Amino acid sequence: MKYSILDSKDEAQSKCFLVRSTLKEYLASLPADYDQYSIQRSIVSNVYLDRMIQTVLSKGHIPSITLVTTDQDIALRDYTNSEFKILDGLQRTYRLKMISDTKDLFLNKVLGQAEGLTNFQIKRKFKDDLVSIGSVGNILISIKDYFDRNGRESLEQCFSDNFQWFEVWVGLTPEQEVKKMLLLNAGHKPVNIKHQLELLFLNLLPVMAEIKSHKVRIKREKEVSATSFSKVRKVGDYQFSQLIAALVSYVNRAPVTTNTMFVESMQNDQGKLEVFVEMFSYKFLEDFIRALYTLDVAASDAFGTDGVQWMGREVSLAAMFAAIGASADSPDELRKVAERLAQHFELVDLGGYEQARNSVDLAKVNVGNINRISIFNGLESLITSNYIRKIDWASVFAREPQ
């Protein structure tokens, strides 16, 4: 990408450059996987961003985009082949690329085949082409109308002569990149709390990916929402944020709630986060994954679809591993306690759990809290009683404050 540096600022071991380049240069420099940077959230709907076509065609101002690069020599020249990662501006970039691709579609294909067609007929004729680049008919027609009024050269100049400002960071650590991204998004549509949680523990994901067998599939929140996940889940499918909740609950020996307060406490107490991460060694994570899958299979064998759905809920996993943690005297006992629970999983009595849970007066309780605490207490009692009898869920729920 060709650029010119307007200003710079040092921050500890890192440096930020204020850079100017054209939309054409920027979009041409995007790697094919520009939207797959692990710390970024997925593309979200936004009616204002969807109207960006008018800003582009009028060469209006687009807020600066923040990038990171490993090119340490960025200040020594006016061109770099190094790929940039988008720290802030993915939504804008996605729409800019869509508009540029639609412009290319119009010039290279539509222009020669649209003569005599109405706008409606054009949108219908090229619908599949638009879908393939993530675009829509209204953007195509806006480009066509601009071309009809101003010609090809002027249309191309909307990208080749349209300058954009970028803040380019060099020397940020992965942890600093996460903090910058969350700070930059603070004034936007809130970053999903599950996504924030995943970012804090992101370095665990490659380890889990190395451990997990073909039977275990771990999904990020940006890939599938919790609501959608619960509907299509199969044995061995887990959301990364749910695994984090289960891991932290095991260490705490009490079920955690992964809400805003929990995530903020982790962000504000780096030492606390580091303690957790250091505890999660390769062997520990291997034992955890194997224990989790063993319990998943047991739940499915004992209760069928109900067991599969139960194991797909964060509240279940957090409470269950908290109970296992409360009964395990050392990390080495994780699998031993989990495997014994799996052998007697029919005593968990999910039918009784659902009946007791549904009898709770929802107007008087925090449903998530009472479910979490009741599952923890029920499973802990089952484990410590040496599996004498099935859990009496009605009694467990009755003990909790209503």
N, C-alpha and C positions, 0 to 999 in steps of 0.2 A: 504494500500500500504506500503510495506517495503521500507525503504530509509536510506540514510546516509547523514548527514548535513556536507557540506564542508565549509560553511562560512555564515555570517549573517550581516545585516546592518539595523540600526535603522533609521526611517524617521518619525519625529514627534511622533504621537501616534501609528503608524503602524511599522511593522518590516518585512523585506524580508530575506528569507533563501535560500541559494544556496544548492540545494538538488540533490543527485544522486540516481537513481533507474533504474531498467531494464524496457525495453519495455513491457515485459510480465507482470510485476507488475503494471505498469501504465495502460495498456489496461484492465487488470482484475479489476482495481478499478474504471473504468469509469461507472457512472450511466447510466441508459437506456436513459435518456434525456440529455446526455452530450452536445448535439448540440442545445439545446433549451434555453440556458442562454440568458436572454432578451437583454442584451447589445451587444451581438455578432451579426455580420452580417451573412447572409446565406452562404452556401458553394459556392465558386466561381470556375470557370474553370481556370486551370493553368497548362500549358504543363510541366513545370519543376517539379511541385509537383506530377504530374501524373507519372513521371519517378522515384518516390521514391522507387519503388520496388528494383531497382539496389543498392540503398544506403543501404537498409535494408539487402539485401542478402550479401553485402560485409562488413556489420557491419561498414559502414561509419558514419561520423559525421552528426547529424541532429541538427540544431540550437536549443537553449534552448527554452523550453515552459514555459510560465508564468501562474501560477495558483493562485487562492485565496481560502482560507479556513477559517472556523470559529474555527478550532482546536487551542485553545490558548496554548496547551501543546505540540505542535509539536516538540519543542526543547528538551523535557524531555524523549523522547523515539525514537525508530527506526521503529515504525509501527503506522499507524492510520487507523481507520475505517471511519473517516469523509470523506464526499464527497468533491471533489475539483470542482471548477468552472474554466473554461478556460478563462483567460483574453487575452492571445495571444498564438496562436498555434492551433486554431480550424481546419484550413485547413490541417495542418500536421497531427493532431490527426485523422481527418476523414480518411485520406489516410492510416495511420498506422493501424487503425482498419480494414479498408477494406482489406489490405494485410494480416493481421492476420486471419481474417475470411476466406479469400481465402485459406490460408495455412491449416486451419482446414477442409475446404471443401475438399481439395485435399487428406489429410490424412484419413479422415473419410468416404469418399464416392468415389471420383474419382479414387483413387489408386486401389481399388478393381474392377473397371469396365472399366479401360482404356487400358488394355492390348490388343495390336494388333491394336489400333486405331491410326490414324494419328492425328497430332496436330489440323488440321482443324475439324476432326470428334469429337475430344474431346471438342473443343469450342462449336460446334453445339449441342452436346449431353447434355452438362451441362449449356447451355445458360440461362435457366430459374433459375437455382440455383445461377448463377452468378448475374443475375439481382436482385434477392431477397436480396442479400447482398451488392448491389451497385458496384459490381466488373465487370471486363471485361475479355475476353478470353486471352489477352496477358499477364496479371498478372498471371493467372492460369498456362499458359505454362512456364513462367519464373520460377515459383515455381517447376513445374514438372522437368524442365531441371536441376535446382539446386539439386533436390532430386536424380535424376538419376546419377549425378556426385559425390555427397557428402554423400548421405544417410539421413535417418530420424533424427538421433541425431544431426547432423550438422545443419539441417534445423530448428529444434526446438531451437537450441542455438542462432540462429539469433535473437531470442526474449528473451530467458532466460538469455543469457550472454551478451547481447547488452545493454550497459549502456547509459542512457539519462540524461542530466542535466535539472533541473527545477528551476525556481525562484518562490518560494511560499510566497505569501503575507498574513499576518495576521493583522487584525485590520483596514482595509480600510473601509471607509464609502462608500455608494453607489455612491455618487458624485465623490469620489476619484477613484473608480473603473472605472467610465466612462472616466475620464481624463487620467488614465493610459492606458486604452485600445486605446484611440485615439492617444496618444503619441507613443505607441508601434507600431501602424499601420501606423505611419507617413511615414516611408520609404518603405512601401509595396504598393500594388495597392491601390489607394485612397479609403477610406471608403466613400460610397455613401453619398452625402450631405443630402439626405432625412433621411437616417439612423442616421446620426449625429444629425440632428434636433430632431428626435424622442428620442434619448438618453437624450438630455438636458431636455425634458419635460416628461420623462418616468414615473415619479411618478403620472402623471395625468391619465395614462391609466387604472390603477385599479379602480379609481373613476368613469371614464367613463364606464367601464365594469359593474360596480355596477348599474349605472343609466340606461343604455341603455336597451330597451325592446327587445323582440325577433325579432322585425321588424328592428332593427338597428344592423349592423355588422361592426366592426372596424377592419381593416387589417393593419398590419405592413408592411413597405417597404420590409423587408426581406422575407415576405410571398408572396407578389405579386408586381411586378414592376408597375410603373405608366402607362407604355405603355400597358401592359397586362390588368391592372385593367380597363382602359377606354373602352376596347373592350367587357368586360363581365359584367360590372357594372349593378346592379339593384337598384331600389329605396331602400334606407336604407343602401346601401353599401358605406363606406367611408374609405379613407386611413388616418391613424393617422397623418401623416405629413401635410395633407391638412387641417385637423381640427385645428392643431396648427397654421397654417398660417391664418385661419379664425379668431381664437381667438385673436391672436396678432393684426391682422388688426382691429378687433372690438375695442380693447383697444386703439390703436393708432389713430383710426378714419381716417386711411389712409391705403390703401392696401400695404402689405409688399411683398418683393420678397425674397423667401427663398433660397438665393444663398450663396456662400462661405463667402462673406462679412458679411451677416446677421448672419450666424452661428458663425463666428469668433467673432463678436461683443458680442454675447451672452456668448460665452465661456470666453472672456476676461473681461467681466463686470458681475461678479457674483451677484452684488447688483441689477443690472437691471433684471437679470433672476429671482432673488428671488421676486422682486416686481411683476412681471408677475404672477408667481406661486401663490403668496399669494392672488392675486385678484381672482384667479379661485377657488372660494369656491364650496362646493358641490351644493348649490342652484344655483349659477351662471352656473355651468356646466350642471346642470339639465335643466335650462331654455334654455341654448345654444343647447343642444341635441334635445330638444323638438321643438325649433324654427327651427332648421336645417331640421328635418324630416318633419315638416309642410310645409316648403318651397319646399322640395324635392317632396312631393306628389303633391303640387300645380303646379310645373313645369312639372311634368309628365302628370297631367290632362290637362294642357293647351296646351302642345306642344308634347306630346308623347315621342318617342325615342329621339328626339332632346332635349327635356327638361331633360331627364335622363342623356344624355351625357354632357350637359352643366353644370349640377350640379356635375358632376364627375371630373371637372377640377379645379385645385388649383386656377388658375387665376380668375375664376368665384366666387368661395367661398370667397377668400380673398377680392375681390373688393365688393362683395355684403354685407359682414359683416362689412366692413369698412364704407359703406354707411349707414348701420343700426346703427352702432356706432356713426356716425356723427349726426344722427337724434334722438338718445336716450339720454335724459338728465341724466339718471342714469341706473345702471345695472338692476334695476327692470323693466325698460321699454323695455328691449331686446325682450321679447316674444311678447309684445304688438305691437311694430313696425314691427316685423317679421310676425306676424299673419295678420296684415293689408296689408302688401305687398303680402302675400300669397293669400289673398282674391281678389287681383287685378293683379295677376301674368300674365294674358293674355296681360296686357298693356306693359309688358317687350318686347314683339314682337321679339322673337328670330329669326324669319325669316328675319326681317329687320336688326337685328344685324349681322347675317351671311352675308347678302348682302353688308352691309356697310363695314364690316371687310374684305371681299374678294376684295373690290375695292381699298384697301390701297396698295400703291406701296411698296412692300416688300423690294425693294432694297434701300429704303431711310429711313426706320424706324426700330426701335427695336420692333418687333412684340409683344413680351410679354409685354413690357412696355405700348405700345399704347392700347392694349386690356385691360390691367388692369386698366389704368387711364380712359379709355372711359366707361367701365362697371361701375366703381365707380361714375363717373360724371352723367352718364345716370340714374342710380338707385337713386342717391341722389336727382336729379332733380325730378324724379317721386315721391319720398316720400314727399319731401317738397312742391310739387305742389298739394298735396292732391289728386293725381290720377285723374287729370282732363282729360288727354289724354295719349295715348301710347307714348313711347319713340321714338323720331325722331333720330334714330341712325346715319343717314347720317349727320345730323347737329352736333351731338356729336363728331363723328370722325373727321369732318372737323375742329372742334375747336382745336384739338390736333396738335402739331407740326409734320409735315410730314418729 
